[in-house]
Amino acid sequence: WTITKSNKGLVIEELFYFLIKPWYKTEKRKVELFLTNFRMIKTKIRVYDSYGILVGESSSSEMVVKKVFDFSQVPPGKYRVEVKIDEQMFLEELKIS
């Protein structure tokens, strides 16, 4: 909501936006992440290993976010990707072999 005061009184506007869940494409040991960020606000992307240790991070304010994560130099296993936009968070578990 946005509330503004003018000489005519208060104006209340509802801000509407929606988020589209990130899309992932895995090819060999590379993972591509695609995300539409309509509001062009800061998006934080973090990658954790199976022990919860941060192994990579990135951020962007672009309308279309495309990131490629190269897992060729890390051990096979499960990894968790967290994408945070504003107060919304999307989680994805990846199995890298």
C-alpha positions, 0 to 999 in steps of 0.5 A: 500500500502507498498512502499519500497526503494531499490538500484533498485528503489521503490517497491510498493506492494498492501496489500490485505485483507478482513474482514468477518462480525461478526456472532452472536448466541443468546441463552436465555440471552447469546450472542455468537460472532464469528469473523475471524481476518485473520490479527491478529490485535487488535479487540475491542468489545464494548457493549452499552445499549439503552442509549448509556452507555458502559456496557461491552468491550473486545479486542483480537488479535486472528485469531478466536475471540469467545466471550460470553456476559452474559446478565442475570444480566442486564435489558431486552432491546436493546443493541448495539454491536460495533466491530472495526478492524483497521478502519472498524466497524461493528454494531449489535443491539440485543434485550434481553428479 
